[in-house]
Amino acid sequence: MIRRQPVSATADHAEERTNPAVRLGFQPGQVVQEIGYDDDVDQELREAIEGAVEGELVDEDYEDVADAVVLWFRDDDGDLTDALVDATTYIEEGGAILLLTPKTGRSGYVEASDISEAATTAGLTASKSVSVGKDWSGSRLATPKAAKSKR
């Protein structure tokens, strides 16, 4: 005897709650450029993003504009403002930057006030912050709405 389980219409909502890539707004078909990749990145998050966009992340050598940028940044990686300004040159107007920094107490931790100041100086606004793994926190940064309306 085969028992069929009813499929809930809320399955997508469950994925939104459990998949950090979906919570952060990644969608199928997006081109996502990854900057700052190193041995310490969260591989599960990378795979979740690739699953959400249904494709591989492109690297820093990608020669076209992307829909979004994933920026892995540690305190000793240099100037965060410069990194964010550089990242904005890789994305479509109105695109998002997912800034990933080590969590409090981890090597390379970046103060929240430093993130806020750097984002503001780079002309970005923080729209969402989320824990994205055991060792990493994410801040979703976007260009201001005024810039989007110029399209």
DSSP file with accessible surface (Angstrom, degrees, kcal/mol):
  #  RESIDUE AA STRUCTURE BP1 BP2  ACC     N-H-->O    O-->H-N    N-H-->O    O-->H-N    TCO  KAPPA ALPHA  PHI   PSI    X-CA   Y-CA   Z-CA
    1    1 A M              0   0  205      0, 0.0     2,-0.6     0, 0.0     0, 0.0   0.000 360.0 360.0 360.0 129.4    0.0    0.0    0.0
    2    2 A I        -     0   0  139      2,-0.0     2,-0.6     0, 0.0     0, 0.0  -0.851 360.0-156.2-100.5 125.3    1.4    3.4   -1.0
    3    3 A R        -     0   0  196     -2,-0.6     2,-0.5     2,-0.0     0, 0.0  -0.894   9.0-149.3 -99.9 128.2    0.6    6.3    1.2
    4    4 A R        -     0   0  218     -2,-0.6    -2,-0.0     0, 0.0     0, 0.0  -0.825   6.7-143.0 -98.2 132.8    0.8    9.6   -0.5
    5    5 A Q        -     0   0  157     -2,-0.5     2,-0.1     1,-0.0    -2,-0.0  -0.794  22.7-116.7 -92.7 133.2    1.8   12.6    1.6
    6    6 A P        -     0   0  117      0, 0.0     2,-0.6     0, 0.0    -1,-0.0  -0.436  26.7-126.9 -66.6 142.4    0.0   15.9    0.8
    7    7 A V        -     0   0  138     -2,-0.1     2,-0.2     2,-0.0     0, 0.0  -0.832  22.5-133.9 -94.0 126.2    2.4   18.6   -0.5
    8    8 A S    >   -     0   0   64     -2,-0.6     3,-1.3     1,-0.1     4,-0.2  -0.550   6.4-140.3 -81.2 141.5    2.1   21.8    1.4
    9    9 A A  T 3  S+     0   0   97     -2,-0.2     3,-0.4     1,-0.2     4,-0.3   0.585 100.4  68.8 -72.1  -7.9    1.9   25.1   -0.3
   10   10 A T  T 3>  +     0   0   77      1,-0.2     4,-2.2     2,-0.1    -1,-0.2   0.360  64.2 102.7 -95.0   8.9    4.2   26.4    2.4
   11   11 A A  H <> S+     0   0   55     -3,-1.3     4,-2.1     1,-0.2    -1,-0.2   0.905  82.4  50.6 -58.3 -41.0    7.2   24.4    1.3
   12   12 A D  H  > S+     0   0  109     -3,-0.4     4,-2.1     1,-0.2    -1,-0.2   0.891 108.8  52.0 -63.7 -37.5    8.7   27.6   -0.3
   13   13 A H  H  > S+     0   0   97     -4,-0.3     4,-1.4     2,-0.2    -2,-0.2   0.886 107.1  52.8 -66.7 -35.8    8.1   29.5    2.9
   14   14 A A  H  X S+     0   0   35     -4,-2.2     4,-1.8     1,-0.2     3,-0.2   0.917 108.4  50.6 -65.2 -40.3    9.9   26.8    4.8
   15   15 A E  H  X S+     0   0   84     -4,-2.1     4,-3.0     1,-0.2     8,-0.3   0.906 105.5  56.6 -64.5 -38.2   12.9   27.1    2.5
   16   16 A E  H  < S+     0   0   93     -4,-2.1    -1,-0.2     1,-0.2    -2,-0.2   0.866 110.7  44.7 -60.1 -35.6   12.9   30.9    3.0
   17   17 A R  H  < S+     0   0  168     -4,-1.4    -1,-0.2    -3,-0.2    -2,-0.2   0.812 123.5  32.9 -78.3 -31.0   13.3   30.3    6.7
   18   18 A T  H  < S+     0   0  107     -4,-1.8    -2,-0.2    -5,-0.1    -3,-0.2   0.727 104.2  71.4-102.4 -24.2   16.0   27.6    6.5
   19   19 A N     X  -     0   0   27     -4,-3.0     4,-2.5    -5,-0.2     3,-0.4  -0.838  61.2-161.6 -99.2 110.3   18.1   28.5    3.5
   20   20 A P  H  > S+     0   0   23      0, 0.0     4,-1.8     0, 0.0    -1,-0.2   0.851  90.4  57.6 -61.2 -31.5   20.2   31.6    4.2
   21   21 A A  H  4>S+     0   0    0      2,-0.2     5,-2.1     1,-0.2     4,-0.2   0.917 110.1  43.2 -65.4 -39.8   20.7   32.2    0.4
   22   22 A V  H >45S+     0   0   34     -3,-0.4     3,-1.8    -7,-0.2    -1,-0.2   0.921 111.4  54.8 -70.9 -41.6   16.9   32.3   -0.2
   23   23 A R  H 3<5S+     0   0   72     -4,-2.5    -1,-0.2     1,-0.3    -2,-0.2   0.841 105.7  54.2 -58.6 -33.4   16.5   34.5    2.9
   24   24 A L  T 3<5S-     0   0    2     -4,-1.8    -1,-0.3    -5,-0.2    -2,-0.2   0.464 123.2-105.0 -84.0  -1.1   19.0   36.9    1.5
   25   25 A G  T < 5 +     0   0   25     -3,-1.8    -3,-0.2     1,-0.3     2,-0.2   0.565  62.2 155.7  95.9   8.6   17.1   37.3   -1.7
   26   26 A F      < -     0   0   16     -5,-2.1    -1,-0.3     4,-0.0    -2,-0.0  -0.504  22.0-170.7 -69.8 139.5   19.1   35.2   -4.2
   27   27 A Q    >   -     0   0  120     -2,-0.2     3,-1.8    26,-0.1    25,-0.1  -0.919  29.8 -80.5-133.2 156.6   16.9   34.0   -7.1
   28   28 A P  T 3  S+     0   0   81      0, 0.0    26,-0.2     0, 0.0    25,-0.2  -0.206 112.0  23.4 -55.3 140.3   17.2   31.6  -10.0
   29   29 A G  T 3  S+     0   0   64     24,-2.1     2,-0.1     1,-0.3    24,-0.1   0.292  86.9 135.1  89.3 -10.0   19.1   33.0  -13.0
   30   30 A Q    <   -     0   0   43     -3,-1.8     2,-0.6    22,-0.1    -1,-0.3  -0.452  53.2-133.7 -72.6 145.9   21.0   35.6  -11.2
   31   31 A V        -     0   0   45     -2,-0.1    36,-2.1    -3,-0.1    37,-1.6  -0.894  26.0-168.8 -96.0 121.1   24.7   36.1  -11.9
   32   32 A V  E     -a   68   0A   1     -2,-0.6    26,-2.6    24,-0.4     2,-0.4  -0.965   7.7-154.2-119.1 120.9   26.6   36.3   -8.6
   33   33 A Q  E     -ab  69  58A   0     35,-2.5    37,-3.2    -2,-0.5     2,-0.5  -0.788   8.9-148.0 -95.5 135.4   30.2   37.4   -8.4
   34   34 A E  E     -a   70   0A  12     24,-3.2     2,-0.4    -2,-0.4    26,-0.2  -0.894  16.0-178.2-108.7 128.4   32.3   36.2   -5.5
   35   35 A I  E     +a   71   0A  24     35,-3.2    37,-2.8    -2,-0.5    24,-0.0  -0.967  62.9  25.2-124.8 140.5   35.1   38.4   -4.1
   36   36 A G  S    S+     0   0   18     -2,-0.4    -1,-0.1     1,-0.2    35,-0.1   0.660  72.6 172.5  86.1  18.5   37.5   37.6   -1.3
   37   37 A Y        +     0   0  109     -3,-0.1     2,-0.3     2,-0.1    -1,-0.2  -0.320   8.8 151.7 -60.7 138.2   37.3   33.8   -1.6
   38   38 A D    >   -     0   0   82     -2,-0.0     3,-1.6     0, 0.0    -1,-0.0  -0.921  61.0 -82.2-153.9 179.7   39.8   32.0    0.7
   39   39 A D  T 3  S+     0   0  145     -2,-0.3    -2,-0.1     1,-0.3     0, 0.0   0.704 120.7  60.5 -62.2 -21.3   40.2   28.7    2.5
   40   40 A D  T 3  S+     0   0   71      2,-0.1    -1,-0.3     3,-0.0    -3,-0.1   0.472  76.3 117.4 -91.1  -0.1   38.1   29.9    5.4
   41   41 A V  S <  S-     0   0   10     -3,-1.6     2,-1.0     1,-0.1     3,-0.1  -0.193  77.2-100.7 -67.3 161.3   34.8   30.6    3.6
   42   42 A D     >  -     0   0   29      1,-0.2     4,-2.1     2,-0.1     5,-0.1  -0.726  32.5-168.8 -85.8 102.9   31.6   28.8    4.4
   43   43 A Q  H  > S+     0   0   71     -2,-1.0     4,-2.5     1,-0.2     5,-0.2   0.849  84.7  57.0 -63.4 -35.2   31.3   26.1    1.7
   44   44 A E  H  > S+     0   0  155      2,-0.2     4,-2.2     1,-0.2    -1,-0.2   0.908 107.7  48.1 -63.8 -39.5   27.8   25.3    2.7
   45   45 A L  H  > S+     0   0    3      2,-0.2     4,-2.6     1,-0.2     5,-0.2   0.928 110.0  51.9 -65.9 -43.4   26.7   28.9    2.2
   46   46 A R  H  X S+     0   0   37     -4,-2.1     4,-2.6     1,-0.2    -2,-0.2   0.929 111.7  46.9 -56.4 -46.2   28.4   29.0   -1.2
   47   47 A E  H  X S+     0   0  120     -4,-2.5     4,-2.5     1,-0.2    -1,-0.2   0.879 110.2  53.0 -65.3 -36.9   26.6   25.8   -2.3
   48   48 A A  H  X S+     0   0   22     -4,-2.2     4,-2.4     2,-0.2    -2,-0.2   0.910 110.4  47.4 -64.8 -40.2   23.3   27.2   -1.0
   49   49 A I  H  X S+     0   0    0     -4,-2.6     4,-2.5     2,-0.2     5,-0.2   0.942 111.9  49.7 -65.7 -45.3   23.8   30.4   -3.1
   50   50 A E  H  X>S+     0   0   49     -4,-2.6     5,-1.8     1,-0.2     4,-0.9   0.899 112.2  49.1 -60.6 -37.6   24.7   28.3   -6.1
   51   51 A G  H  <5S+     0   0   51     -4,-2.5    -1,-0.2     3,-0.2    -2,-0.2   0.911 110.8  49.7 -66.5 -41.3   21.6   26.2   -5.5
   52   52 A A  H  <5S+     0   0    9     -4,-2.4    -2,-0.2     1,-0.2    -1,-0.2   0.884 118.5  37.6 -66.5 -37.7   19.4   29.3   -5.2
   53   53 A V  H  <5S-     0   0    6     -4,-2.5   -24,-2.1     2,-0.3    -1,-0.2   0.520 104.8-130.4 -91.4  -5.7   20.7   30.9   -8.4
   54   54 A E  T  <5S+     0   0  148     -4,-0.9     2,-0.3    -5,-0.2    -3,-0.2   0.888  76.9  66.1  58.4  43.6   20.8   27.6  -10.2
   55   55 A G  S   <S-     0   0   36     -5,-1.8    -2,-0.3    -6,-0.2    -1,-0.2  -0.977  88.9 -75.7-173.6 174.1   24.4   28.2  -11.3
   56   56 A E        -     0   0  164     -2,-0.3   -24,-0.4    -3,-0.1     2,-0.2  -0.492  46.3-107.0 -84.1 153.6   28.0   28.6  -10.2
   57   57 A L        -     0   0   18     -2,-0.2     2,-0.3   -26,-0.1   -24,-0.2  -0.532  34.0-131.1 -71.4 143.7   29.4   31.8   -8.7
   58   58 A V  B     -b   33   0A  35    -26,-2.6   -24,-3.2    -2,-0.2     2,-0.0  -0.712  22.3-126.8 -95.9 153.1   31.6   33.8  -11.0
   59   59 A D    >   -     0   0   92     -2,-0.3     3,-1.9   -26,-0.2   -24,-0.1  -0.186  34.1 -82.7 -93.4-172.3   35.0   34.9   -9.8
   60   60 A E  T 3  S+     0   0   95      1,-0.3   -25,-0.1   -26,-0.2    -1,-0.1   0.670 122.8  63.7 -65.3 -16.9   36.8   38.3   -9.6
   61   61 A D  T 3   +     0   0  128      2,-0.0    -1,-0.3     0, 0.0     2,-0.0   0.472  69.6 126.6 -87.7  -1.5   37.9   37.9  -13.3
   62   62 A Y    <   -     0   0   72     -3,-1.9     4,-0.1     1,-0.1   -29,-0.0  -0.349  49.4-155.3 -58.2 132.1   34.3   37.9  -14.6
   63   63 A E        +     0   0  193      2,-0.1     2,-0.2    -2,-0.0    -1,-0.1   0.248  64.2  63.0-103.9  14.3   34.2   40.7  -17.2
   64   64 A D  S    S-     0   0  104     26,-0.1     2,-0.2     1,-0.0    -2,-0.0  -0.747  92.8 -83.9-125.3 175.2   30.5   41.6  -17.2
   65   65 A V        -     0   0   56     -2,-0.2    26,-0.2    26,-0.1     2,-0.2  -0.572  42.4-145.5 -81.9 149.4   28.2   43.1  -14.6
   66   66 A A  E     - c   0  91A   0     24,-3.2    26,-2.5    -2,-0.2   -34,-0.2  -0.668  18.5-127.7-108.1 164.2   26.6   40.8  -12.1
   67   67 A D  E    S+     0   0A  60    -36,-2.1    29,-1.1     1,-0.2     2,-0.3   0.762  93.1   2.1 -78.5 -27.9   23.2   40.9  -10.4
   68   68 A A  E     -ac  32  96A   4    -37,-1.6   -35,-2.5    27,-0.2     2,-0.4  -0.981  64.7-138.8-155.0 159.4   24.8   40.6   -7.0
   69   69 A V  E     -ac  33  97A   0     27,-2.0    29,-3.5    -2,-0.3     2,-0.6  -0.984   4.9-153.7-125.2 135.8   28.2   40.4   -5.3
   70   70 A V  E     -ac  34  98A   0    -37,-3.2   -35,-3.2    -2,-0.4     2,-0.6  -0.959  18.5-169.1-104.4 116.5   29.2   38.1   -2.5
   71   71 A L  E     -ac  35  99A   6     27,-3.1    29,-3.3    -2,-0.6     2,-0.6  -0.930  10.0-161.2-114.5 108.9   32.1   39.8   -0.7
   72   72 A W  E     + c   0 100A   1    -37,-2.8     2,-0.4    -2,-0.6    29,-0.2  -0.799  23.2 178.8 -84.4 121.3   34.0   37.8    1.9
   73   73 A F        -     0   0    7     27,-3.2     2,-0.3    -2,-0.6    37,-0.1  -0.990  16.3-173.2-137.1 131.2   35.8   40.3    4.1
   74   74 A R    >   -     0   0   16     -2,-0.4     3,-2.6    27,-0.2    35,-0.2  -0.855  40.6-106.9-117.2 156.5   38.1   40.0    7.1
   75   75 A D  G >  S+     0   0   95     33,-2.2     3,-0.6    -2,-0.3     5,-0.1   0.812 119.6  49.7 -52.9 -34.3   39.5   42.8    9.3
   76   76 A D  G 3  S+     0   0  126      1,-0.2    -1,-0.3     3,-0.0     3,-0.1   0.295  83.7  93.9 -91.9  14.3   43.0   42.3    7.8
   77   77 A D  G <  S-     0   0   71     -3,-2.6     2,-0.3     1,-0.3    -1,-0.2   0.428  96.3-106.3 -84.3   0.7   41.8   42.4    4.2
   78   78 A G  S <  S-     0   0   53     -3,-0.6     2,-0.6    -4,-0.1    -1,-0.3  -0.839  72.8  -2.5 114.7-149.4   42.4   46.2    3.9
   79   79 A D     >  -     0   0   84     -2,-0.3     4,-2.1     1,-0.2     5,-0.1  -0.734  51.8-157.6 -90.5 120.5   40.0   49.0    3.8
   80   80 A L  H  > S+     0   0   14     -2,-0.6     4,-2.6     1,-0.2     5,-0.2   0.888  92.5  55.4 -64.7 -40.4   36.4   48.0    3.8
   81   81 A T  H  > S+     0   0   27      1,-0.2     4,-2.7     2,-0.2     5,-0.2   0.944 109.3  47.3 -58.2 -47.1   35.1   51.2    2.2
   82   82 A D  H  > S+     0   0   97      1,-0.2     4,-2.7     2,-0.2    -1,-0.2   0.910 111.2  51.6 -60.5 -41.9   37.4   50.7   -0.7
   83   83 A A  H  X S+     0   0   21     -4,-2.1     4,-2.2     1,-0.2    -1,-0.2   0.907 111.9  46.6 -62.5 -40.5   36.3   47.0   -1.0
   84   84 A L  H  X S+     0   0    0     -4,-2.6     4,-1.9     2,-0.2    -2,-0.2   0.909 111.7  50.0 -69.3 -41.9   32.7   48.1   -1.1
   85   85 A V  H  X S+     0   0   61     -4,-2.7     4,-0.8    -5,-0.2    -2,-0.2   0.940 112.4  48.3 -60.7 -45.0   33.2   50.8   -3.6
   86   86 A D  H >< S+     0   0   90     -4,-2.7     3,-1.0     1,-0.2     4,-0.4   0.917 108.6  54.4 -60.2 -42.0   35.1   48.4   -5.8
   87   87 A A  H >< S+     0   0    0     -4,-2.2     3,-1.5     1,-0.3     4,-0.4   0.853  99.6  61.3 -63.0 -33.7   32.2   45.8   -5.4
   88   88 A T  H >< S+     0   0   41     -4,-1.9     3,-0.8     1,-0.3    -1,-0.3   0.784  95.5  62.0 -66.2 -22.6   29.7   48.4   -6.6
   89   89 A T  T << S+     0   0   95     -3,-1.0    -1,-0.3    -4,-0.8    -2,-0.2   0.676 100.5  55.0 -74.7 -15.4   31.5   48.6   -9.9
   90   90 A Y  T <  S+     0   0   74     -3,-1.5   -24,-3.2    -4,-0.4     2,-0.3   0.529  99.5  72.8 -91.8 -10.0   30.7   44.9  -10.5
   91   91 A I  E <  S-c   66   0A  13     -3,-0.8   -24,-0.2    -4,-0.4     3,-0.1  -0.773  83.0-104.2-113.8 156.0   27.0   45.0  -10.1
   92   92 A E  E >   -     0   0A  85    -26,-2.5     3,-2.6    -2,-0.3    -1,-0.1  -0.327  57.4 -83.4 -61.1 151.3   24.0   46.2  -12.0
   93   93 A E  E 3  S+     0   0A  86      1,-0.3    -1,-0.1    54,-0.0     3,-0.1  -0.370 123.4  23.3 -57.2 132.9   22.4   49.4  -10.7
   94   94 A G  E 3  S+     0   0A  20      1,-0.2    -1,-0.3    -3,-0.1    -2,-0.1   0.434  96.6 135.6  85.4  -0.6   20.1   48.5   -7.9
   95   95 A G  E <   -     0   0A   9     -3,-2.6    48,-1.0    -7,-0.1     2,-0.3  -0.175  49.8-118.4 -73.9 173.5   22.0   45.2   -7.3
   96   96 A A  E     -cD  68 142A   8    -29,-1.1   -27,-2.0    46,-0.2     2,-0.5  -0.832  10.1-149.7-117.9 152.0   22.9   43.9   -3.9
   97   97 A I  E     -cD  69 141A   1     44,-3.1    44,-3.5    -2,-0.3     2,-0.8  -0.986   8.6-153.1-116.2 125.9   26.2   43.2   -2.2
   98   98 A L  E     -cD  70 140A   4    -29,-3.5   -27,-3.1    -2,-0.5     2,-0.6  -0.898  14.3-160.1 -97.8 105.3   26.2   40.4    0.4
   99   99 A L  E     -cD  71 139A   0     40,-3.0    40,-2.4    -2,-0.8     2,-0.5  -0.810   5.9-165.2 -88.5 119.9   29.0   41.4    2.8
  100  100 A L  E     +cD  72 138A   0    -29,-3.3   -27,-3.2    -2,-0.6    38,-0.2  -0.930  12.9 170.3-111.4 123.4   30.2   38.4    4.8
  101  101 A T  E     - D   0 137A   5     36,-2.4    36,-3.1    -2,-0.5   -27,-0.2  -0.947  40.5 -91.8-129.8 151.6   32.4   38.9    7.8
  102  102 A P  E     - D   0 136A   5      0, 0.0     8,-0.7     0, 0.0    34,-0.3  -0.292  49.6-107.3 -60.5 145.7   33.6   36.6   10.6
  103  103 A K    >   -     0   0   46     32,-2.4     3,-2.3     1,-0.2     6,-0.2  -0.237  51.7 -67.0 -68.9 163.5   31.3   36.5   13.6
  104  104 A T  T 3  S+     0   0  102      1,-0.3    -1,-0.2     5,-0.1     3,-0.1  -0.181 124.6  21.2 -50.3 134.2   32.2   38.1   17.0
  105  105 A G  T 3  S+     0   0   77      1,-0.3    -1,-0.3    -3,-0.1     2,-0.2   0.306  99.3 114.0  87.4 -10.1   35.2   36.3   18.6
  106  106 A R  S X  S-     0   0   97     -3,-2.3     3,-1.8     1,-0.1    -1,-0.3  -0.639  80.8 -90.6 -92.6 153.0   36.4   34.8   15.3
  107  107 A S  T 3  S+     0   0  115      1,-0.3    -1,-0.1    -2,-0.2    -4,-0.1  -0.383 115.1  24.4 -59.3 131.1   39.7   35.8   13.6
  108  108 A G  T 3  S+     0   0   16      1,-0.2   -33,-2.2   -34,-0.1    -1,-0.3   0.504  83.7 170.2  90.4   5.4   39.1   38.7   11.3
  109  109 A Y    <   -     0   0   67     -3,-1.8     2,-0.5   -35,-0.2    -1,-0.2  -0.171  20.7-151.2 -52.7 139.0   36.0   40.0   13.0
  110  110 A V        -     0   0    5     -8,-0.7    -1,-0.1   -37,-0.1    -9,-0.1  -0.968  19.8-115.2-117.3 128.3   34.8   43.4   11.8
  111  111 A E     >  -     0   0   98     -2,-0.5     4,-1.9     1,-0.1     3,-0.4  -0.322  17.5-128.5 -60.6 141.2   32.9   45.7   14.1
  112  112 A A  H  > S+     0   0   67      1,-0.2     4,-2.7     2,-0.2     5,-0.2   0.870 110.7  56.3 -58.6 -37.3   29.3   46.4   13.2
  113  113 A S  H  > S+     0   0   75      1,-0.2     4,-2.5     2,-0.2    -1,-0.2   0.875 105.5  51.4 -64.9 -34.2   30.0   50.2   13.4
  114  114 A D  H  > S+     0   0   70     -3,-0.4     4,-2.5     2,-0.2    -1,-0.2   0.891 110.4  49.0 -68.2 -38.9   32.8   49.8   10.9
  115  115 A I  H  X S+     0   0   17     -4,-1.9     4,-2.8     2,-0.2     5,-0.2   0.948 112.6  47.6 -64.0 -46.9   30.5   48.0    8.5
  116  116 A S  H  X S+     0   0   74     -4,-2.7     4,-2.4     1,-0.2    -2,-0.2   0.929 114.3  46.0 -61.0 -46.1   27.8   50.7    8.9
  117  117 A E  H  X S+     0   0  128     -4,-2.5     4,-2.6     1,-0.2    -1,-0.2   0.927 114.3  47.5 -64.4 -45.1   30.3   53.5    8.4
  118  118 A A  H  X S+     0   0    4     -4,-2.5     4,-2.2     2,-0.2    -2,-0.2   0.913 112.1  50.1 -64.3 -41.5   31.9   51.9    5.4
  119  119 A A  H  <>S+     0   0    4     -4,-2.8     5,-3.2    -5,-0.2     4,-0.3   0.937 112.2  47.1 -62.7 -45.4   28.6   51.1    3.8
  120  120 A T  H ><5S+     0   0  100     -4,-2.4     3,-1.6    -5,-0.2    -2,-0.2   0.939 112.3  49.3 -62.1 -46.5   27.4   54.7    4.2
  121  121 A T  H 3<5S+     0   0   94     -4,-2.6    -1,-0.2     1,-0.3    -2,-0.2   0.866 109.7  52.3 -62.0 -35.3   30.6   56.1    2.8
  122  122 A A  T 3<5S-     0   0   18     -4,-2.2    -1,-0.3    -5,-0.2    -2,-0.2   0.460 121.0-109.3 -80.3  -1.1   30.4   53.8   -0.2
  123  123 A G  T < 5S+     0   0   38     -3,-1.6     2,-0.3    -4,-0.3    -3,-0.2   0.743  76.9 127.9  81.4  24.4   26.8   55.0   -0.8
  124  124 A L      < -     0   0    5     -5,-3.2     2,-0.4    -6,-0.2    -1,-0.3  -0.775  47.5-145.7-112.2 157.0   25.1   51.7    0.3
  125  125 A T  E     -E  142   0A  72     17,-2.9    17,-2.7    -2,-0.3     2,-0.5  -0.963  19.2-124.2-121.8 141.3   22.4   51.0    2.7
  126  126 A A  E     +E  141   0A  68     -2,-0.4    15,-0.2    15,-0.2     3,-0.1  -0.722  32.0 170.8 -82.4 122.4   22.1   47.9    4.9
  127  127 A S  E     +     0   0A  70     13,-3.1     2,-0.3    -2,-0.5    -1,-0.2   0.643  63.6   6.6-105.5 -19.6   18.8   46.3    4.2
  128  128 A K  E     -E  140   0A  97     12,-1.2    12,-3.9     2,-0.0     2,-0.4  -0.943  52.7-163.0-163.6 137.7   19.2   43.0    6.1
  129  129 A S  E     +E  139   0A  88     -2,-0.3     2,-0.3    10,-0.3    10,-0.2  -0.976  22.7 167.4-121.6 142.3   21.7   41.3    8.5
  130  130 A V  E     -E  138   0A  28      8,-2.6     8,-3.4    -2,-0.4     2,-0.5  -0.997  41.8-111.5-153.9 147.4   21.6   37.6    9.1
  131  131 A S  E     +E  137   0A  63     -2,-0.3     6,-0.2     6,-0.2     3,-0.1  -0.745  35.1 179.2 -76.6 124.0   23.7   34.8   10.6
  132  132 A V        -     0   0    9      4,-1.7     2,-0.3    -2,-0.5     5,-0.2   0.368  55.3 -19.9-113.8   4.7   24.7   32.7    7.6
  133  133 A G  S    S-     0   0   21      3,-0.8    -1,-0.2     1,-0.1     5,-0.0  -0.980  81.8 -68.3 174.3-176.9   26.8   30.0    9.2
  134  134 A K  S    S+     0   0  153     -2,-0.3    -1,-0.1     1,-0.2     3,-0.0   0.873 129.2  18.8 -63.5 -37.3   28.8   28.9   12.2
  135  135 A D  S    S+     0   0   56     -3,-0.1   -32,-2.4   -33,-0.1     2,-0.4   0.470 114.4  71.2-115.1  -5.5   31.5   31.4   11.6
  136  136 A W  E     -D  102   0A   7    -34,-0.3    -4,-1.7   -36,-0.0    -3,-0.8  -0.928  50.1-162.9-125.8 144.3   30.1   34.1    9.3
  137  137 A S  E     -DE 101 131A  40    -36,-3.1   -36,-2.4    -2,-0.4     2,-0.4  -0.900  17.9-147.0-114.4 149.4   27.6   36.9    9.5
  138  138 A G  E     -DE 100 130A   1     -8,-3.4    -8,-2.6    -2,-0.3     2,-0.5  -0.926  11.5-167.6-121.7 142.6   26.1   38.6    6.5
  139  139 A S  E     -DE  99 129A  12    -40,-2.4   -40,-3.0    -2,-0.4     2,-0.7  -0.994  16.7-145.1-124.5 121.4   24.9   42.1    5.7
  140  140 A R  E     -DE  98 128A  68    -12,-3.9   -13,-3.1    -2,-0.5   -12,-1.2  -0.794  22.6-171.1 -88.7 118.1   22.9   42.7    2.6
  141  141 A L  E     -DE  97 126A   1    -44,-3.5   -44,-3.1    -2,-0.7     2,-0.3  -0.892   4.7-177.7-113.3 140.6   23.8   46.1    1.2
  142  142 A A  E     -DE  96 125A   7    -17,-2.7   -17,-2.9    -2,-0.4   -46,-0.2  -0.932  33.2-100.6-135.4 157.3   22.0   47.8   -1.6
  143  143 A T        -     0   0   25    -48,-1.0   -19,-0.2    -2,-0.3     5,-0.1  -0.449  59.8 -86.4 -70.2 150.8   22.3   51.0   -3.6
  144  144 A P    >>  -     0   0   51      0, 0.0     4,-1.4     0, 0.0     3,-0.8  -0.211  32.9-116.5 -59.7 152.0   19.9   53.7   -2.4
  145  145 A K  H 3> S+     0   0  166      1,-0.3     4,-2.0     2,-0.2     5,-0.2   0.834 113.3  64.1 -59.4 -32.7   16.4   53.7   -3.8
  146  146 A A  H 34 S+     0   0   68      1,-0.2     4,-0.5     2,-0.2    -1,-0.3   0.907 102.4  48.8 -59.2 -39.1   17.0   57.1   -5.4
  147  147 A A  H X4 S+     0   0   28     -3,-0.8     3,-0.9     1,-0.2    -1,-0.2   0.881 108.6  54.1 -68.3 -36.2   19.7   55.6   -7.6
  148  148 A K  H >< S+     0   0   82     -4,-1.4     3,-1.4     1,-0.2    -1,-0.2   0.871 101.3  58.8 -65.3 -36.2   17.3   52.7   -8.5
  149  149 A S  T 3< S+     0   0   96     -4,-2.0    -1,-0.2     1,-0.3    -2,-0.2   0.646  89.4  73.9 -73.7  -9.2   14.6   55.1   -9.7
  150  150 A K  T <         0   0  167     -3,-0.9    -1,-0.3    -4,-0.5    -2,-0.2   0.578 360.0 360.0 -77.0  -9.3   17.0   56.7  -12.2
  151  151 A R    <         0   0  191     -3,-1.4    -3,-0.0    -4,-0.2    -4,-0.0  -0.148 360.0 360.0 -56.2 360.0   16.7   53.7  -14.5
